[in-house]
Structures are given as structure tokens and as C-alpha cells.
Amino acid sequence: MSHSATYRAVLFGPNPIAAGTEVELEYIDGEYQDVIVLEAVEDTETITRTYKRGRETDEPIPYRFVEEDVAEAYGEADVPN
């Protein structure tokens, strides 16, 4: 681990946004982040993607895609009658 406040990570997932994209992340309490959550707004939808860190310790640290949640800004509630 370096003495800087950030480290390099690379995101891997099923979409172009996470196709080996390198990002810089901050250490949390001096440790690598175990889970990162990224949000993107496309049209009227907010897309939340979750990534988990693997066991590797050489930078860039790989994070693997685990979940995606899409919320429409003006969508109707999904409530059964």
C-alpha cells in the first residue's frame, strides 16, 4: 500500500462502463474499499452499480460487478392491488 490517500482500481462487468475502466478510489480508514457503489443518470433513469473487491493486492485493484439497480425518476410504483 502506498502513502497516498488514493489507489488505482479497475472495474470489470457486463457493460461498456465497466469494461476494464480504471478509476482512482480513496482509502477508507487506511484500507482498500471492499464494495463500491457508482451511480449514473441516463435519460430519466438512475442506474446504481455495485462492485466488490477481489483478493488481488497489486494495483490496479480489480473490482467485479455484482449488482445493478435501475430507478426511473418519474416511474410508477410497483404495488400490487
C-alpha positions as a Python dict, from the first residue, in 0.01 Angstrom:
ca = {
    (1, 'M'): (0, 0, 0),
    (2, 'S'): (131, 347, -83),
    (3, 'H'): (133, 656, 139),
    (4, 'S'): (-113, 846, -77),
    (5, 'A'): (-481, 897, 9),
    (6, 'T'): (-593, 719, -308),
    (7, 'Y'): (-526, 400, -502),
    (8, 'R'): (-592, 278, -855),
    (9, 'A'): (-869, 30, -924),
    (10, 'V'): (-1011, -128, -1237),
    (11, 'L'): (-1379, -214, -1285),
    (12, 'F'): (-1492, -530, -1463),
    (13, 'G'): (-1851, -602, -1555),
    (14, 'P'): (-2105, -691, -1824),
    (15, 'N'): (-2136, -343, -1975),
    (16, 'P'): (-1910, -92, -2154),
    (17, 'I'): (-1899, 133, -1847),
    (18, 'A'): (-1710, -137, -1657),
    (19, 'A'): (-1509, -299, -1931),
    (20, 'G'): (-1170, -259, -1769),
    (21, 'T'): (-1227, 106, -1677),
    (22, 'E'): (-959, 236, -1443),
    (23, 'V'): (-1065, 467, -1158),
    (24, 'E'): (-899, 625, -857),
    (25, 'L'): (-1052, 545, -516),
    (26, 'E'): (-987, 675, -166),
    (27, 'Y'): (-868, 452, 117),
    (28, 'I'): (-1124, 410, 397),
    (29, 'D'): (-956, 404, 739),
    (30, 'G'): (-628, 319, 565),
    (31, 'E'): (-775, 13, 388),
    (32, 'Y'): (-895, -70, 39),
    (33, 'Q'): (-1270, -36, -8),
    (34, 'D'): (-1440, -378, -13),
    (35, 'V'): (-1751, -260, -201),
    (36, 'I'): (-1801, 42, -423),
    (37, 'V'): (-2133, 175, -549),
    (38, 'L'): (-2148, 400, -855),
    (39, 'E'): (-2449, 594, -981),
    (40, 'A'): (-2513, 719, -1333),
    (41, 'V'): (-2812, 910, -1469),
    (42, 'E'): (-2921, 815, -1819),
    (43, 'D'): (-3231, 991, -1957),
    (44, 'T'): (-3475, 976, -1664),
    (45, 'E'): (-3325, 667, -1501),
    (46, 'T'): (-3076, 648, -1217),
    (47, 'I'): (-2859, 340, -1253),
    (48, 'T'): (-2679, 212, -945),
    (49, 'R'): (-2400, -42, -997),
    (50, 'T'): (-2227, -232, -717),
    (51, 'Y'): (-1876, -381, -740),
    (52, 'K'): (-1681, -600, -495),
    (53, 'R'): (-1305, -619, -449),
    (54, 'G'): (-1125, -943, -523),
    (55, 'R'): (-827, -1089, -335),
    (56, 'E'): (-558, -929, -551),
    (57, 'T'): (-335, -673, -380),
    (58, 'D'): (-138, -531, -674),
    (59, 'E'): (-262, -205, -821),
    (60, 'P'): (-479, -150, -1007),
    (61, 'I'): (-704, -342, -767),
    (62, 'P'): (-976, -531, -962),
    (63, 'Y'): (-1341, -490, -869),
    (64, 'R'): (-1607, -721, -1012),
    (65, 'F'): (-1963, -619, -1096),
    (66, 'V'): (-2220, -781, -865),
    (67, 'E'): (-2549, -591, -897),
    (68, 'E'): (-2737, -327, -1095),
    (69, 'D'): (-3047, -136, -988),
    (70, 'V'): (-3238, 93, -1226),
    (71, 'A'): (-3480, 352, -1088),
    (72, 'E'): (-3691, 575, -1309),
    (73, 'A'): (-3724, 935, -1190),
    (74, 'Y'): (-4095, 954, -1274),
    (75, 'G'): (-4178, 586, -1280),
    (76, 'E'): (-4492, 439, -1132),
    (77, 'A'): (-4478, 245, -809),
    (78, 'D'): (-4487, -132, -842),
    (79, 'V'): (-4760, -202, -587),
    (80, 'P'): (-4994, -499, -633),
    (81, 'N'): (-5368, -434, -589),
}
